[in-house]
């Protein structure tokens, strides 16, 4: 028969389970919260490591369907091209108009060409393209995989001897690595030319003067830097989306939560990586 004991600290009754029980204090609760967060982070890291290993294994063994990769490239690339072009055009126009407004007579107006070109190529082109793809590509991948997970289609694939990482995940990640740098290059080109047109209309800067200023401070390394961002973002976006889709639990509500969390994680990952690029490649 279980006996009751009084806690010497508070006088409350606690069941005697072979040891004296004490109420958890603020420090213990904080430590428990830190432990839960650490456990969750470790779980994400372990699952992402296993996912990456599975993708690399399927790639180097040549077991990834080329047809599926091409299909995903078409969906990610051609399907995303209109919204990427519109975003790049607006970025070029806004950058050019704001630059022309802030310039004074002490600064030669042709410097506006360098400002617009550097802003688009180094920062706005890659980052805005990535943000657009997070909403269009990443969210859809997470919702698609999450629905398959909660409806047990992933388990059915395992039972049939088909590897979901090889069949579903690897083609999307490979397609993202190939397509996103191409989209970034297109966005850079459209952004610069739309900035040139806006500079001519709003500030009266001739195209020859605009490109003179652009060439004055141009470095070939800038394009490599921009496309390198596109390469990294093209891997991170589908990779995180696939990972969050595989972790989905709890029916339709779980799919919605997983998609929301996936968009948040992808956005933070892109911004953190963007902040890490200048000290790594521009110094």
C-alpha positions in Angstrom: 0.0 0.0 0.0 1.4 3.4 -1.0 2.0 5.8 1.8 1.9 9.6 1.7 4.9 11.7 2.7 5.1 15.4 3.4 7.7 17.6 1.6 9.9 19.3 4.2 9.9 22.4 1.9 6.2 23.0 1.4 4.4 20.5 3.6 2.5 19.1 0.5 1.6 15.5 0.3 3.5 13.3 -2.2 3.3 9.6 -2.9 6.2 7.6 -1.4 7.9 6.0 -4.4 11.1 5.1 -2.7 12.5 8.7 -2.6 11.4 12.0 -1.3 9.8 14.2 -4.1 10.3 17.9 -4.2 8.5 20.5 -6.3 10.5 21.6 -9.3 11.9 25.1 -9.0 12.4 27.7 -11.7 16.0 26.6 -12.4 14.9 23.0 -12.9 12.1 24.0 -15.2 14.4 26.2 -17.2 16.9 23.4 -17.5 14.2 21.0 -18.6 13.1 23.5 -21.3 16.7 23.8 -22.5 16.9 20.0 -22.6 13.8 19.7 -24.7 15.0 22.3 -27.2 18.4 20.6 -27.4 16.7 17.3 -28.0 14.6 18.8 -30.8 17.6 20.4 -32.4 19.6 17.2 -32.2 16.7 15.3 -33.8 16.5 17.7 -36.7 20.3 17.6 -37.2 20.4 13.8 -37.1 17.5 13.4 -39.6 18.9 16.0 -41.9 22.3 14.2 -41.9 20.6 10.9 -42.8 18.6 12.6 -45.5 21.8 14.2 -47.0 23.6 10.8 -46.9 20.7 9.1 -48.6 20.6 11.8 -51.4 24.4 11.6 -51.9 24.3 7.8 -52.0 21.6 7.7 -54.6 23.3 10.3 -56.7 26.8 8.7 -56.7 25.3 5.3 -57.4 23.4 6.7 -60.4 20.0 5.6 -59.0 18.3 8.9 -59.5 15.8 9.1 -62.3 17.0 11.5 -65.0 13.4 11.9 -66.3 12.2 12.9 -62.8 15.0 15.4 -62.4 14.1 17.0 -65.8 10.5 17.2 -64.7 11.3 18.9 -61.5 13.6 21.3 -63.3 10.8 22.3 -65.6 8.4 22.8 -62.7 10.9 24.8 -60.6 12.5 26.7 -63.5 9.9 27.4 -66.2 7.0 27.5 -63.8 8.8 30.0 -61.5 10.2 32.2 -64.4 7.3 34.7 -64.6 7.2 35.6 -60.9 11.1 35.7 -60.8 11.1 38.1 -63.8 8.5 40.4 -62.3 10.3 40.5 -58.9 13.6 41.3 -60.5 12.1 44.0 -62.7 10.5 45.7 -59.7 13.7 45.4 -57.7 15.7 47.1 -60.5 13.1 49.9 -60.9 12.9 50.7 -57.2 16.7 50.6 -56.7 17.2 52.9 -59.6 14.5 55.4 -58.5 15.6 55.5 -54.9 19.3 55.9 -55.9 18.5 58.7 -58.3 16.4 60.5 -55.6 19.2 60.3 -53.1 22.0 61.5 -55.4 23.0 65.1 -55.2 24.9 67.4 -57.6 28.2 66.5 -55.9 28.0 62.9 -57.1 28.2 62.1 -60.8 24.9 60.7 -62.0 26.6 57.8 -63.9 27.5 56.3 -60.5 23.9 55.3 -60.4 24.7 52.6 -62.9 27.3 51.0 -60.5 24.9 51.3 -57.6 22.0 49.6 -59.4 24.3 46.9 -60.9 26.1 46.0 -57.6 22.9 46.0 -55.6 21.1 43.7 -58.0 23.9 41.3 -58.7 25.4 41.0 -55.2 22.2 41.0 -53.1 18.8 41.6 -54.5 18.9 39.2 -57.4 19.9 36.1 -55.4 18.0 36.8 -52.2 14.7 37.9 -53.8 14.8 34.9 -56.1 15.3 32.6 -53.2 12.4 34.2 -51.2 10.1 33.8 -54.2 11.1 30.2 -54.6 10.5 29.5 -50.9 6.9 30.5 -51.3 6.3 28.8 -54.6 8.6 25.7 -54.5 9.5 25.1 -50.8 6.0 25.4 -49.4 4.6 23.1 -52.1 7.2 20.4 -51.5 6.6 20.4 -47.8 2.8 20.2 -48.2 3.2 17.5 -50.8 5.5 15.3 -48.7 3.6 16.0 -45.6 0.3 14.9 -47.1 2.1 11.7 -48.3 3.5 11.1 -44.8 0.2 11.5 -42.9 -1.7 9.4 -45.5 0.9 6.6 -45.1 2.0 6.8 -48.8 5.6 7.0 -47.6 5.2 3.8 -45.5 3.6 2.1 -48.5 6.7 3.0 -50.6 8.9 1.4 -47.9 6.8 -1.7 -47.8 7.1 -2.0 -51.6 10.9 -1.8 -51.4 11.1 1.7 -52.9 13.3 4.3 -51.2 11.4 7.7 -50.8 14.7 9.6 -50.6 15.9 8.2 -53.9 12.5 8.4 -55.7 11.2 11.7 -54.3 13.8 13.7 -52.4 16.9 13.4 -54.5 15.4 14.6 -57.9 14.0 17.7 -56.2 17.2 18.7 -54.5 19.3 18.0 -57.7 16.8 20.1 -59.7 17.0 23.0 -57.3 20.8 23.0 -57.4 20.7 23.2 -61.2 17.8 25.6 -61.7 18.2 28.3 -59.1 21.6 29.6 -60.3 20.0 29.9 -63.8 17.1 31.8 -62.3 19.4 34.1 -60.4 21.3 34.9 -63.6 18.1 35.8 -65.4 17.0 37.9 -62.4 20.3 39.8 -62.4 20.0 40.6 -66.1 16.4 41.7 -66.0 17.0 43.7 -62.8 20.0 45.6 -64.3 18.2 46.4 -67.6 15.0 47.5 -65.8 17.1 49.7 -63.6 18.7 51.3 -66.7 15.3 52.1 -68.1 14.0 53.5 -64.8 17.2 55.6 -64.5 16.6 57.0 -68.0 13.0 57.8 -67.3 13.3 59.2 -63.8 16.8 60.7 -63.7 17.5 61.4 -67.3 20.5 59.1 -67.3 21.4 57.9 -70.8 22.0 54.1 -71.3 25.6 54.8 -72.3 26.3 56.7 -69.1 24.5 54.0 -67.0 26.6 51.2 -68.4 29.8 53.4 -68.2 29.1 53.7 -64.4 28.3 50.0 -64.2 31.6 49.0 -65.9 33.6 51.4 -63.8 33.3 49.5 -60.6 32.5 46.0 -62.0 34.4 42.9 -61.0 34.0 39.6 -62.7 34.1 38.0 -59.3 30.7 39.6 -58.6 28.9 37.3 -61.0 30.6 34.2 -59.5 29.6 35.5 -56.1 26.0 35.9 -57.1 25.7 32.5 -58.8 27.3 30.9 -55.8 24.5 32.2 -53.7 22.0 30.8 -56.1 23.8 27.4 -55.9 23.6 27.3 -52.1 20.1 28.6 -52.0 19.0 26.0 -54.6 20.2 23.2 -52.4 18.9 24.6 -49.0 15.3 25.4 -50.1 14.3 21.9 -51.4 16.4 20.1 -48.8 14.7 21.8 -45.9 11.3 21.5 -47.5 11.8 17.7 -48.0 13.1 17.3 -44.4 10.1 19.1 -42.9 7.7 17.2 -45.1 9.1 13.8 -43.9 8.7 15.0 -40.3 5.0 15.8 -40.7 2.6 14.2 -38.2 -1.0 14.7 -37.2 -3.2 14.9 -40.3 -4.3 18.0 -42.1 -3.5 20.2 -39.1 0.0 18.7 -39.0 0.5 19.4 -42.7 -0.4 23.1 -42.2 2.0 23.4 -39.2 4.8 21.7 -41.0 4.4 23.9 -44.0 4.4 27.1 -41.9 7.5 25.9 -40.0 9.2 24.9 -43.2 8.7 28.4 -44.7 10.1 30.0 -41.5 13.1 27.7 -41.4 13.9 28.2 -45.1 13.7 32.0 -44.9 15.9 32.0 -41.8 18.4 29.7 -43.5 18.6 31.8 -46.6 19.1 35.0 -44.6 21.7 33.5 -42.4 23.6 32.1 -45.3 23.3 35.4 -47.1 24.9 37.1 -44.1 27.7 34.5 -44.1 28.7 35.0 -47.8 30.4 38.5 -47.5 33.0 37.5 -44.9 33.7 34.2 -46.8 33.9 35.4 -50.4 34.2 39.2 -50.5 37.1 39.7 -48.1 
